[in-house]
Amino acid sequence: MARFASTQNLLAGGALIVLACATAALAASSNASPPDFSSNGTAWITPNGGELIAVPGSPSPLRQDPAHPFVGNGQGKQPTYRIADLSNPNLKQWAKDVMKKDNDEVLAGKIPFSARASCTAYGVPNFNLSGGGNIYFLQTPKQVVMIFDAGQQVRHIYLNVPHSAHPKPSWYGESVGHYEGETLVVDTIGMNNKTFIYYYRTPHTEKLHVTERWKMIDNGSRLEAAMTIEDPDTFNQPWQAISRLRRVAPADIAVLVPGTLTELVCAENNQVLFDYGIPVAGKPDF
């Protein structure tokens, strides 16, 4: 009996030690400083032509139609546009029909619509994926502001608050977030259906729900966003993917002064190429 009691005491003591260690780890995590994505005025850039990285066990992101290979800029060949492979089984038929019509028009010579080219809001997660500019982070105790300098697109992520009961649909929706150690977790709902999910011009409904987990990798040289994308009216299942940004280097032509936010006016001169209803002020500012 004494030996049994001793064993019980030992187990109880071990459980207390484990609980104490877990509590200490949780306290250390909550007291730890959040990651500094803006360290030294860093600008982050999405590599042009980069594909989303698939996550094992998840439905695949859309890919380029193998019958129409994608050729990006600077490859010594005539560049082409994104043409989605619509055999992806996770995409619902209405979305395939919309994209099939768009693909056919692009293959017939039409310049495809994109937020970057038409100076409209990107939406989420397309904000993180568009090339031709740089992303900056402004972090405060109450919110994180993400700025894409090509057209001054801005996302606001409000920290440690719940979602509104019924957010009104908008271009960037309502993003709330919190830090988990060295990771910024962002949850976005309330987006309108006027944007594309990413560069294959994938439509979505107002039920779109995006979760992002941002963290620095490779000794801070790259920034990774692990995303979960859910829209039950567009996709048969939620799916996951990863995007990675890298620090802007002096050799990058997309930035004039590395690490410095500059003003890039998007609407200037684009109307000589095409017209997708680029916003134009009714009255000059000066």
Secondary structure, 3 states (H helix, E strand, C coil): CHHHHHHHHHHHHHHHHHHHHHHHHHHHHHHCCCCCCCHHHCCEECCCCCCCEECCCCCCCCCECCCCCCCCCCCCCCCCCCCECCCCCCECHHHHHHHHHHHHHHHCCCCCCCHHHHCCCCCCCHHHCCCCCCEEEEECCCEEEEEECECCEEEEEEECCCCCCCCCCECCCEEEEEEECCEEEEEEECECCCCCCCCCCCCCCCCCEEEEEEEEECCCCEEEEEEEEECCCCECCCEEEEEEEEECCCCCCCCCCCCCCCCECCCCCHHHCCCCCCCCCCCCCC
